[in-house]
């Protein structure tokens, strides 16, 4: 049987092979979870995005994370670590506080470490899948009702996203005190104009009654039953977001009734989340800052600009001019002649720098200025 280091080496070799063929960055994800697997640490399929090929390991304690980090350090461009604290001190002791991110950052010396949030990309993936499969109605999700079994971190975040889209959401979890607090909080957080609301269910069967969407988000515990399937509204769909939330008989009944059964697929969320993480790194490392173009002060978007600075997309490789800053985080809407001149100077500078190629003007205000000084 292969050792941990040997398994990781094989995964990293494949990551680098594919990345070389596709001219992409390389990475290795270290995720953590509360859902205990009897086999211990395990490797999930390679993660692919438009910019990245990454291996992936799911760990259950900090020592496992350190072992993986040490094995991949310097072998990939990025070590991507799940920053959420999901490892219980009850399982691993008071000294193992579940801070996988810190342990990985302290271990990795050669690759770049970037953090992501596994639960958030899971929520985004589930939400967008729901939007796609329930979007046939002209109103989209508005007016439909969702039932979510399991109001933990993922379930609560998903409930907020769905109620913001106009779905009434019924939540349930075993701890009734926490459930009441979560429901109250979500109804406070949602936009004041949102008519839809979140409610606490009495039991699993009652919240399934007439629901257009039933989502299971328990930790692999089968809680969705035949009776719940029979209680759903006509045209309803079922989504197992926790991998193992449905009883086998319930799945068979759903198939008999032509009720689609979906499972969580994090690929879309991973693509979006990693794109955001990598782009944020690029902006912070290479685009952010302030300087002068032909004696005109400029600043890249992302920093709070000073009054009359010209805001561009990047000081290192500028393509676009955004406008003149008002010093309060917004732009001057009506320019005086001096401000208009500053914009033109920066615009001309970028034209020269880019070899007379077109420069994007995102403001449309070069001509919208007064004649006063």
GUDOMI-5053 format. One record per residue: x, y, z of N, C-alpha, C, O in turn; residue in three letters. Coordinates in steps of 0.05 Angstrom, whole numbers, plus 5000, padded with zeros to 4 digits. Atoms other than C-alpha are relative to their C-alpha. Layout:
// residues N
XYZXYZXYZXYZala/...
// end
This chain:
// residues 373
501749765000500050005000501850255000503850275014unk/498449765002502650694981499850175025497750175039unk/500049824977504651175036498650264992498050314969unk/501349745005501351865044501750164980500650284961unk/498349845017507352205012500049904971500150054952unk/500050115027507251724953497350064986497350114962unk/502649935012499751834941500050294991499150354969unk/500049715007500752584943501850054977501150214959unk/498249965023506652544896498749934974499050074954unk/501450085025502452174844497950214992497650274968unk/502149795006496852694850501450254989500450374969unk/498649765008501753274844501249974972501250164956unk/499050055027505052964783497950034979498450154958unk/502249975019498352924748499050294998498450384977unk/500849715000496553634769501950164982501050314966unk/498049855016503053894739499949924970500450094953unk/500250095028502253474676497750144986498050254964unk/502349875012495253744662500350304998499650424978unk/499649715000497054454681502050084978501650294965unk/498149945021502954434633498749984972499250154955unk/501450035026498554184576498050234995497750314972unk/502149805003493254714590500950285007499350475008unk/498849744993497955284610498550135023497650365022unk/501449914976494755354679501750005024503949885024unk/498650004974496955484750499549735013497649585006unk/500350254985497854894798499450065029500350265040unk/500749964972495054814867499449745014499149535001unk/500950234984493254344923498250105022499150285038unk/502049914981487054434966500249835025500349585024unk/500250154974486954245040497450095013497350315025unk/502649944988479754225063499749865027501149665032unk/500650144975477054045131497049995004495550144992unk/502950064998470253785153499349905027501049785042unk/501050114975466053605213498949714995498649565014unk/501150265006463352985177502249795000503849784982unk/497850204996467752415202499649774981497549654978unk/499950235018469651885152501849785013504049845022unk/498550224986471851205180502749954987504549845001unk/497450065013477451165129502150225006504450194997unk/498149794994480651805155500450194977498650224960unk/499349825022484052305110499549884973500149644969unk/500450115027481952235038500450214979500450454985unk/499549825023483352534970497550014983496349814976unk/502349965018477752824928501150044971503450084968unk/499149975027477952884852501550264995501150465010unk/498749765007482353394818498050224995495950184983unk/501649765004479454094818501050154975503450204973unk/499249865024479454464751498450254998496050265001unk/501349755006477955184736501250104974503049984963unk/498949895025479355634676502950095004504350134984unk/497349914995485955834710501749815016504149855018unk/498650164980487855274757499349704998497049634992unk/500350294996488854524764501049955029503250035036unk/499250044972488954294837499349735010497149625003unk/500750234985489353664877498550085025498250325030unk/501649934977485153614940500049785020499649545014unk/500250184977485353285008498150115021498150355025unk/501849924978480153295063501249885026501749645028unk/498650094975483253265133498150035024496150175023unk/501750014976480353145202501450115025500250155046unk/498649874978485753445246502450154990503150124966unk/497849825008491453945244502549844991503849924972unk/497650155007496953415242499849894971501849884957unk/500350095028494053135177500450234981501750194960unk/499749775017493753825147503050074997503950144975unk/497149945001501153945165501449794983503249874967unk/498750215016503153275134499550054970501450024954unk/500649945028499653455069501550244990502750244969unk/498749755007502354165068503049964996504150064977unk/497150045002509453925079500649844974502649894961unk/499550165024508853415022499750154974501050094955unk/500549865025506253904970501550274998501750384977unk/498649745000510354524990502250004979503949834978unk/498049975021514454754931499449844975500749884954unk/500750175023511254244884497750124984497350044961unk/502249865014505354694865500350305005501750395023unk/499949714998504355434855498650095026499650275040unk/501749914978498955494909499249775018498549555009unk/501350184980497055124973497550165009497750375020unk/502649874995489655294981498749875024498049635024unk/500950114975487155205052497350105008496750345007unk/502749934990480055195079500350145026501350035046unk/499549834976480055755130497949965021498250065044unk/502150044980473655535165500949815022502349615017unk/499250164977474555255235497849805006495849865020unk/502150204998470654605233500949755016499349565019unk/499050244985475054115273499550045029500250245041unk/501049984972472353975342502349945020503749745017unk/498050054979476854025404499149765016500749635029unk/501050234985472353485435501149744988501549555003unk/499050245013474952995384503149985002504249765003unk/497150005004482253195381501550135023504050145022unk/498649904977483853525447500250305000500050434979unk/500049714996484454225475502350144984502050384978unk/497849885014491154345440499650014970501050164956unk/500550015029488354195371497450164995495250054995unk/502349835001483754795361498750024973496950184968unk/501250005026482254655289500950224982499650274961unk/499149785017486155235261501949894979504349924980unk/498450125022488354875198501550224985503850174977unk/498749785015489855535163502650085012504750104998unk/497549914987494955755214502249794998504549854992unk/498050225002498355075215501249984972503649944970unk/499050025028498955065139501850244994503950204982unk/498349775005501555775136502749985014504850075003unk/497550034986506855605187501849784988504249784992unk/498550235012508854975148501150074973503449994966unk/499349965029509055215076502150234998501750455008unk/497849815003515555575058500550084971501850294967unk/499349965028515855544982497650074982497850264966unk/502449945015508855534951498750255013499250325036unk/501649784989504056124960497649885013496349695003unk/502350094986498556015011497750194996498050435001unk/502449845002491556264996497849855015497749605015unk/502250124984485356145039497450024984496950214970unk/502749995011478355975016498149905022498949805043unk/502050094981471855805051498349784987496649834970unk/501450225012469255115035497050015002495649944982unk/502949994997462355215063498750204981496550164970unk/501149795016461355855024499849924971497849974957unk/500250085028463055554957498049774996496849754975unk/502150205000458454974974497250134998495650054982unk/502549855001452755454988499550134973497350114962unk/500349875026453955844924499349794979497749854961unk/500650215019453955194884497249915002495849884981unk/502750094996447454954914498050214992496050154978unk/501949785007444055634907499750024970497550044960unk/500249965029445755704834498849764986497549794965unk/501350245011443654984819497050035004495449974985unk/502849964994436955134852498850204981496650174970unk/501049795018436155764811499649894972497649954959unk/500250115027437455384747497649814997496249824977unk/502150215004432654804760497250105007495349975000unk/502649904993427055234788499350264986497550414994unk/500349745013427555814739498050004977497950204962unk/501850015023422255594689497650195004496550284984unk/502249824995416956024723500950294994503150365000unk/499249725006416856754699501050165024502650345021unk/499149854977417756994770502549885013503449975033unk/497750134989423656544781499349855026497449705027unk/500550144975424056304853497950145017496950035036unk/501949854984419456844879497349865003496249774983unk/502650124995413156564911500149705005498249585014unk/499750294994415855854917500949965029501650155042unk/499450064972417155504983502149785001501949584988unk/497850194996423455145005499949895028499250045047unk/499850134973424254655063502949905002503849754985unk/497250074996431354575090500249845026499649945048unk/499650174977432853995137502950025009504749924995unk/497249964991439054195176500750294999501750394978unk/499549715000439854925196502750065014502850215033unk/497449944990447254915210501250234984499750414974unk/498749785014452455375177499150014971498350234961unk/500850015028450855155105497150054997496250214980unk/502949975003443355095115499150295006497350394992unk/500849724993442755785148500850204978499350384971unk/499149825022446956125094498349964975497650164962unk/501750055023442855785040497250125004496150234985unk/502749894995436355995073500050304995498150404983unk/499949715004438556725072500150064970498750244961unk/499949955029440356684998497449954986496650104968unk/502650065014433756364979497850195008496250274991unk/502049814992429456835020500550274986498650414980unk/499449755014433057424988499149984971498650194958unk/501050035028430957134920496949975000495849944978unk/502949995000423657134943498749745008496349715006unk/501250254991422756414968499350025029500950125045unk/500550054972419256275033501549755008501449554995unk/498250234992423955815072499249915027499050065046unk/500450134975422255335127502549855008503649694993unk/497550134990428155105170499349825024497449865038unk/500350174976428854555221502849905008504449834991unk/497750134988434354305267499249895027497249985038unk/500750134975434453885330500050205024498350185041unk/499949814978436454455376498050234995498650414979unk/502249815006430054865379500750285009499850484997unk/499249734991433155445417501750134979501350364972unk/498349895021438555545365498450054975498850254961unk/501749965024433355455310498550265001498450414982unk/501649754996429056015338501850254996501050444984unk/498249775002435156475343500950044971501150274961unk/499249985028437356315271497850124983498350304967unk/502349905015430356445243499750305005499350454986unk/500349724993429857105280502250174986501750384975unk/497749865012436857315256499750034970500250254959unk/500249995029435557145183497850194991498150334971unk/502149815007429057535182500850295006499750474993unk/498949734995432758135211501950084978501950304969unk/497949955019438458075162499050044971500050214957unk/501049985028434357985098499150294994498450435013unk/500849735007432758635060497250065010495449895009unk/502549934989427059015091497749984980495449944987unk/502150015021423359025024499249714992497349674977unk/500650285007423458255019497649905015497649895040unk/502550094988416457995031500349715011499249645032unk/499650284992418657265035501450005028502850185036unk/498950024973420657025104501049725006500349524992unk/499050264991424156465141498449925025497950095042unk/501550094977420156045190501349745011502749604997unk/499050244987421855495240497849784997495549835004unk/501950225003418554825225499749855026501449855044unk/500650164977415354375277501449734998502449625018unk/498750265004418053725247500549974970499650134954unk/499250045027420953455183497649974980497650094959unk/502350055018414353225153498450254996497550304973unk/501649765003410653865166501250214981499850344966unk/498949805018415654305130500249904972500550064953unk/500050105027415853835071497350034986497150024962unk/502749995011408353905062499650244981499850474989unk/500549805020407054284998502550154991502350354977unk/497549865008414454494989500749954971500349734961unk/499150025028417054634919502849894999503749794978unk/497350094999424054464941500649895028499950015048unk/499250134974426653984995503049964999504049824981unk/497150024999433954035014500849875026500049955048unk/498850144977437553555061502850105005504550084987unk/497349904994443553855096500949905028502150055043unk/498950134976444953375153502749894994503549884971unk/497350115004451853075164499949714991500849545006unk/500250275010450352465122498049835014498149585011unk/502050164985444652255167497449994983496350204976unk/502450025017438651985126497550085015496549935032unk/502349894986432752405149497650044982495450094991unk/502249965018428552475086498749734994500049544985unk/501650255000423051945085498149994977497650194962unk/502150035021417751665038497750205006496750324987unk/502249824993412452075075500650284992498850434983unk/499249735008416352715062499850034970499050244960unk/500249995029416852554988497150024991496550184973unk/502950005008409352424984498750275007496650344996unk/501249754991408053095019500850244982499650454984unk/499049775016411753524968497950094979496149944972unk/501849885020408153984919500549874973502649754968unk/499750105027406953764847502350164986502450404987unk/497849875014413253904806502350075018504250225010unk/497849944981417753934868502649864992502549674976unk/497550135004425053754867501349955027500750075047unk/498650084976429553424919503050034996504149964975unk/497149965002436753604933501349905026500749995048unk/498450114978441453204977502650165002504550114986unk/497649834998446553724999502049905020504250015022unk/498250104979449653315055501049734995502349615012unk/499050275008451152665018499149785019500649715038unk/501150214983446852135049497750095017497149975038unk/502249894984440952545074497349864995495449895010unk/502550135008435652105040500149705007502149575003unk/500350294998433251415060499749884973498750014954unk/500150135027433850915003497249984990496750024966unk/502850025008426350815003498950264990497250274972unk/500949735008425251564996501150064972499750184956unk/498949965027429851584935498449854980497849954958unk/501650175018426051014903497250134995496350134973unk/502749885003419351364917500250254982498550304966unk/499649765017422052014886500349924971499150054953unk/499650095028424251634824497349904989496849954965unk/502650105010417351294819498250234993496650214974unk/501849775005413951974822501350214981500350434978unk/498649825019418852284772500850275013500850485000unk/498949764986421452774825503049994996504349815005unk/497149995004428452984804501550005027500850145045unk/498350014976433752814857502850104992504249984976unk/497449885005439953254856501849965024500949925046unk/498150004979446253244897501850254997502050364975unk/498349775001451053804914502449954983503749744986unk/497750025018456353914861501550275003500450484995unk/498749754993461454434883501750124977503050324981unk/498349905022464854524815499450294993501350454989unk/500549725007461155174798501050195022502250405016unk/499149834978462555464867503050025002504150235008unk/497150004999469755254864501250184978503150334983unk/499149835022470655594796499850295008501750445005unk/500449724993467656244821501750095023502950315023unk/498549934976470956234889503050034995504250225004unk/497149995005477956084864500650224981502850354983unk/499549785018477256584808500150265016501850435011unk/500049764983475657114861502550015017503750235020unk/497650014983481356894907502550074983504150234992unk/497749955017486456904850500050284989502150414988unk/500249725011483957564821500650205022501850405017unk/499449824977484157884890503050015005504150225010unk/497150014996491357654898501450174979503250324985unk/498849855022493057944830499850305004501750455001unk/500549724996489958614846501750115023503050325020unk/498649914976493058674915503050004995504450195003unk/497150025004499958444893501150174977503350274979unk/498949885024500558764824498650254990499850414976unk/501549785011495159274811499650235019499250465011unk/500749804980494059644876502350195005504650115006unk/498049804992497660284893499550274988497450314976unk/500349735011498661014874502750094989504850025000unk/497649895012503661374830499250244984497150364989unk/500749785018503861914777500449924971502449794964unk/499850035029502661884702500450284988498550444990unk/499549735010505862494669499350225020498050415013unk/500349814979505762864735497150035011496650205027unk/502850004990498362714747499849775020500449545013unk/500350224980496962324812497849804991495649884984unk/501950215006493561664798500049795022501949765037unk/500350214980491061094842498449784987496649834970unk/501550225011488560404825497549945017497649975041unk/502550074986481460194842500549795021501849595017unk/499650174977481259864910501250155023500650085046unk/499149814979484860404949498050235002496950314981unk/501749764997480860984977501650234988503750314999unk/498649795014482961534929499850275014497750335027unk/500049734989484862234951498550184980498250124957unk/501449825018481062834923501750074975504150134977unk/498949935026482562954849502149814989503349864969unk/498450215012486762324840498449874977495949854979unk/501250145022485261974774500049705007502249595013unk/500250284993482761264787500349834974498849874955unk/499650185023485360724739499749715010499549665034unk/500450284992484659964739502649885011502549705029unk/497450104990492159834751502150204995502350324974unk/497849825005498160264762502349874986503950004973unk/497850145013502859724737499549944971501349954954unk/500850075028499059534673497350124994495349974992unk/502649875002493560044662498749954973500049974952unk/501650035024488059914612497650195000496750284979unk/502549854998482160324638500350245019501750235039unk/500249764984480761014666497150005012495249984997unk/502650004987475061034717498950285006496550325004unk/501149734995474561774735501750155020503950065028unk/498749824980476562334783498849945027496449955030unk/501050064973476062164857499150245015500250465012unk/500949784983472062594905501149985028500550155045unk/498850034974476062344965498349865021499249815043unk/501950134982470061994996499249724990497249614999unk/500650275010470161344957498250004975497449794966unk/501749985024466161604897501550184980503750264985unk/498849845021467462004834498750274999496450315006unk/501149745006466562734816498349974975499249874955unk/501950045022460462744770500150234980499750184956unk/499749785018461363434740502850125004503450225025unk/497249934999468563624724500450294993499050414976unk/499149745009471864304721502249954979502949724973unk/498050035022476964434666502549875009503749714994unk/497650124990482864244709499749695003501549544996unk/500550284996479763574727499749854973500849634970unk/500250125027477963434654502749974987503349784974unk/497350015010485063594635501649775012503049634997unk/498650234987487763094686499149744988500849574982unk/500950255013483362554657501249964973502049744966unk/498950025027485762704587502949935000503849774984unk/497150064998493062694608500449705006502149574993unk/499750294992492262004640499149834976500349624971unk/500950155023488261764580502149994979502649774968unk/498049995021493661984532502549845009503849704992unk/497750154990499161684577499549704995501349564986unk/500550295003495760994575500049934970500949714963unk/499950055028494861054500502849964990503449774975unk/497250035008502261154491501249745011502649594997unk/498950244987503960604541499149744986500649554985unk/501250245012499460114505500350004969499149834956unk/499450005029501960294435497650094984497049984963unk/502249875014495960724415497649814997495949854979unk/502450165000490960164429497850145015498450335030unk/502249864986484160354454500249975030501049775040unk/500150004971483560544527497150015008495550174998unk/502850014991477160364562499550245019500950285038unk/500849784983473660964592497449925013495349935000unk/502450114987468760694644498150225010495950155020unk/501749794988465961374664498350144980496050224987unk/501549855020463661694600499850305007498050434999unk/500349724990465062374633502350184990502650405001unk/497949825011470962644593498850264990499950484994unk/501249765011466163124560498050145019497050365014unk/502049894982461563244620501350175021501650085044unk/498749834980465063824654499150294995498250364973unk/500749725002463764554668502350164988504550054985unk/497949835010467765124639501250185021503050345015unk/498949844978469165424707502649895010503149655007unk/497550094989475965384740499749965030501649895043unk/
// end
